[in-house]
Amino acid sequence: MARTYQKTIKLDPETNARLAHLAGARQRTSHWLILQAVREYVEREEKREALRQDGIRAWNDYQATGLHATAAEADAWLAKLEAGQDVEPPECHG
């Protein structure tokens, strides 16, 4: 069974009122809205961190090997994908 941990947050009166209003409009509790917001934030930030780590790995690979595709090659590949063509990415070269 998953453990749950209770956290306490302090909201300023204006934000608390806005949250209560929105909760009423959505027929949800303030707790539910806060939980959803935190989940969405964590998911978004995890994706952002994964993208950042991919960029760091790509940079490190480039520094180690010198292999790359030019911007023109990448643009041409992306244009084909956008047009619905299922094409492989361009070959990396030194």
C-alpha positions in Angstrom: 0.0 0.0 0.0 1.3 3.4 -0.9 2.2 5.8 1.9 0.8 9.2 1.9 2.5 12.2 3.5 0.7 15.3 4.7 2.2 18.6 3.8 1.0 22.0 4.9 0.9 25.1 2.7 0.1 28.6 3.7 -1.8 30.7 1.1 -2.4 34.4 1.2 -6.0 35.4 1.7 -6.5 36.4 -2.0 -5.1 33.2 -3.4 -7.1 31.2 -0.9 -10.3 33.0 -1.9 -9.6 32.5 -5.6 -8.9 28.8 -4.9 -12.2 28.4 -3.0 -14.1 30.2 -5.8 -12.6 27.9 -8.5 -13.2 24.8 -6.4 -16.9 25.7 -6.1 -17.1 26.4 -9.8 -15.5 23.0 -10.6 -17.5 21.2 -7.9 -14.3 20.0 -6.4 -12.6 20.5 -3.1 -9.7 23.0 -2.7 -7.6 20.0 -1.7 -8.4 18.2 -4.9 -7.4 21.3 -7.0 -4.1 21.7 -5.0 -3.3 18.0 -5.5 -3.9 18.2 -9.2 -1.8 21.3 -9.5 1.1 19.7 -7.7 0.9 16.5 -9.7 0.8 18.5 -13.0 3.8 20.6 -11.8 5.9 17.6 -10.8 5.1 15.8 -14.1 6.0 18.9 -16.1 9.2 19.5 -14.2 10.3 15.9 -14.5 9.9 16.1 -18.3 11.8 19.4 -18.3 14.6 17.8 -16.3 14.7 14.8 -18.6 15.0 17.1 -21.6 17.8 19.0 -19.9 19.6 15.8 -19.1 19.2 14.7 -22.8 20.7 18.0 -23.9 23.7 17.5 -21.5 24.2 14.0 -22.8 24.0 15.2 -26.4 26.5 17.9 -25.8 28.9 15.6 -24.0 28.6 13.1 -26.9 29.3 15.9 -29.4 32.3 17.0 -27.5 33.6 13.4 -27.3 33.0 12.4 -30.9 32.4 15.6 -33.0 29.5 13.9 -34.7 26.7 16.2 -35.6 23.9 17.0 -38.1 23.7 20.5 -39.5 20.8 22.8 -38.9 19.8 22.6 -42.6 19.9 18.7 -42.4 17.8 18.8 -39.2 15.3 21.3 -40.8 14.9 19.2 -43.9 14.3 16.1 -41.8 11.7 17.9 -39.6 9.9 19.3 -42.7 9.5 15.7 -44.0 8.2 14.5 -40.7 5.8 17.5 -40.6 4.6 16.5 -44.1 3.7 13.1 -42.8 6.7 11.2 -44.2 8.1 8.5 -42.0 11.9 9.1 -42.5 15.0 8.4 -40.5 16.9 11.2 -39.0 19.9 12.5 -40.9 23.2 10.7 -40.5 25.7 12.3 -38.1 29.1 13.3 -39.5 32.3 14.8 -38.2 
